[in-house]
Every structure is written in structure tokens, then in C-alpha cells.
Amino acid sequence: MRSPKRLAEIRKLPCVRCGNPDSQAAHSNSAKHGKGRGIKADDSFTVPLCHVCHSDFDQYKLGNREESEKLFEQWLVKVELMMGKRDEEYF
């Protein structure tokens, strides 16, 4: 599912990892969230990451695949709290 409104709201938040105010909407890299070869995960699985953190996350510089998935799940919970809303409100 795609939601330009959710992506816009995510980009307004600071980086969930380092706090940089210039963030991007970073999609999950997990197949369980719909990620596939050349296909981005569902927009409900996005978190704000700055360019450096986003790059490090996508290149698995923050840990192996399993560690990355755990990090992303933690970030997703934190983002929901930061937004004060549930994902369902964006779809």
C-alpha cells in the first residue's frame, strides 16, 4: 500500500536514530513487510532516517539482516509514539 500522506508526515520527523532534523522516509528492508527485488516495502513500514543513517541501514552497516530487522521494529514503535497516531489513520 502506498500513502503519500504518511511519507510526508514521516519526513517531518527527525531521524529516529541520530536526531538529525533532515530526514527521509526509509522503508523496511524485510520481506515480511513486502520488500522484494526492486519493490519497496509497504509505506506503513517507514521510519524517518537522515541520509547517512538511511544509507548505513540499507547497506547493513548497522548489523546483519536479523539485527537490522530488530532495529527497524524498535524504530517503528518509537515513530508511532512520536507521531501520536496509528498507521491505520494514513490509509
C-alpha positions in Angstrom: 0.0 0.0 0.0 1.2 3.5 -0.8 0.4 6.6 1.2 2.0 9.9 0.2 0.4 11.5 3.3 2.2 9.1 5.6 5.5 9.6 3.8 5.1 13.4 4.1 4.4 13.1 7.8 7.4 10.8 8.3 9.7 13.3 6.6 8.7 16.0 9.1 10.1 13.9 12.0 13.8 14.0 13.0 16.0 10.9 12.3 14.8 8.2 14.6 18.5 7.0 15.0 20.5 10.2 15.5 18.0 13.1 15.7 19.1 14.9 12.6 16.1 17.2 11.6 16.7 16.5 7.8 15.2 13.1 7.4 13.9 10.8 4.6 11.2 8.2 4.7 13.1 4.9 5.0 11.3 1.7 4.1 11.8 -1.6 5.8 14.2 -4.0 4.1 12.3 -7.0 5.3 10.4 -9.4 3.0 7.8 -9.8 5.8 6.9 -6.1 5.2 6.5 -6.6 1.4 10.1 -5.8 0.4 11.1 -7.7 -2.8 13.6 -7.4 -5.5 13.0 -3.9 -6.9 9.9 -3.5 -4.7 9.7 -1.2 -1.7 8.0 -2.4 1.5 4.5 -1.1 2.3 4.5 2.6 3.2 3.2 1.7 6.6 6.6 0.3 7.3 8.6 3.5 7.1 10.7 5.5 9.6 12.5 8.8 9.4 16.2 8.4 8.9 18.7 11.1 7.8 20.7 10.4 4.6 23.7 8.9 6.5 21.6 6.6 8.7 19.4 5.6 5.8 22.5 4.7 3.8 24.0 2.7 6.7 20.7 0.9 7.3 20.2 0.0 3.6 23.8 -1.3 3.4 23.6 -3.3 6.6 26.3 -1.3 8.2 24.2 -1.2 11.5 24.2 -5.0 11.8 23.3 -8.2 9.9 19.8 -8.8 8.4 18.4 -10.1 11.6 19.8 -7.2 13.7 18.6 -4.7 11.1 15.1 -6.1 11.3 15.1 -5.9 15.1 16.4 -2.3 14.9 13.7 -1.4 12.4 10.9 -2.9 14.6 12.1 -0.8 17.5 12.3 2.3 15.4 8.8 1.7 14.1 7.3 1.6 17.6 9.2 4.8 18.5 7.9 6.5 15.4 4.3 5.6 16.2 4.8 7.2 19.6 6.4 10.2 18.1 3.5 10.7 15.7 0.9 10.0 18.3 -1.1 8.2 15.7 -1.6 4.7 14.4 -0.6 3.7 10.8 -4.3 2.9 10.0 -5.1 6.6 10.1 -3.0 7.1 7.0 -4.7 4.6 4.7 
